[in-house]
Amino acid sequence: MEILLIMCVGIAVGAKLFPAKGKAANEKVQIVCTMLLIFSMGISLGRRENLLEQLSQIGLTSFALAVGPIIGSVIAVYFLTQWLMKPTKRRKR
């Protein structure tokens, strides 16, 4: 819940307070922070004692965490388009 709150505050700051001139600098900071996050995750994985033995389990868990939301999103979009996108009547010429 804290993540959503922080994200909403960031959206509000970006929309109302952040100057347009700072957009390029903000993009560079985002890239650096993303690389730092990925590097930190690599360190965390590298410190595991049995990483190679756990690799298949980590991969399976990652696969499930990726495929589950993808399938759910496709199903949700299908039903929402069926509900919201009513067919339009064609005019005869």
Secondary structure, DSSP 8 states (H G I E B T S, - for coil): -HHHHHHHHHHHIIIIIS-GGGHHHHHHHHHHHHHHHHHHHHHHHHT-TTHHHHHHHHHHHHHHHHHHHHHHHHHHHHHHHHHH---------
